[in-house]
Amino acid sequence: MLLKTSTLIIILIIAALIGVVGAVYLLQGEETTPSMVVNITEKKPSNLTSTRGGAELVAVQEGPKTAHPGTNVTITCKIKNIGSEAAENITITSQIVERHIDRIGPGEEVEFTVKAYIPTPEEVEEAFGPNATLSNPFFIGGYTVIYHDMKGKHEISSNPLRINLI
């Protein structure tokens, strides 16, 4: 009985070694040469195209570099379709804007402005308590754009703004 058990263990060890050697050989494979060469060019507006097909929106917001507390600032929002198809049923939301746009065609850009109020330190304390402070720089988060195209529903965000208070 002991001899049969020892023989079985030796056979299993040999089989395991053969399996490991075979697996290592298969995983290493043979060295191959690439069958395709990719030529990378610099992306400029003249050669920038959508690689995913459909609509491809880009959202940007611009505002002043500086402002005084207690004043309104104007924020310019731009949404451009750099894709090959129209974007439809577009919803724009943020802490300062809610807007709907029916359609932005390929190559088209939509621009609109919104006003944002920068509170005074006293208004911040009154609204949030005596330990609250007005942040400097003042931060305005980016806006979210949800749109639809032939490939489905997509969501992007614009850049945030930091406005230095003077």
Secondary structure by P-SEA (a helix, b strand, c coil): caaaaaaaaaaaaaaaaaaaaaaaaaaacccccccbbbbbbcccccccccccccbbbbbbbbbbccccccbbbbbbbbbbccccccccbbbbbccccccccccccccbbbbbbbbbbbbcaaaaaaaccccbbbbccbbbbbbbbbbcccccbbbbbcbbbbbbcc
